[in-house]
Amino acid sequence: MTSAGDLRHRIGFYRRPVVSDGHGNVEGAFPPDPEFSCSADVKVRFGGETVLAARLQGQQTATITVRRSAATLAVTTDWRIQDERDGTIWNIRSGPVDPDDGRLWLEFLCQSGVAT
């Protein structure tokens, strides 16, 4: 079970703005500053490599655990997470999920090294 001592990473949550370019596209680039930051526990799972277009692609999967709040409950798979210490960018694949129905923690399944 997660405890406050496990929250050793500082992460930022980034939301992509919805901006029309006049040609039917409605997504802009991620902003340089996060919507909010918080402490987190990042548990990296075994890395994987896939071959895409005859090139080896490295990717990592992680479970990122944060404290439950109104801000973290609003996060969807359209957002991304960036570790503020080492700069790793994590794409959110699923979440937020309450792992034990205790209403204290939320988990996000994330991947790095893959397309947004």
Secondary structure, DSSP 8 states (H G I E B T S, - for coil): ---GGG--EEEEEE---B---SSS--B----SS-SEEEEEEEEE---EEEEETTEEEEEEEEEEEEE--HHHHT--TTSEEEETTT--EEEEEEEEE-SSSSSSEEEEEEEESS--
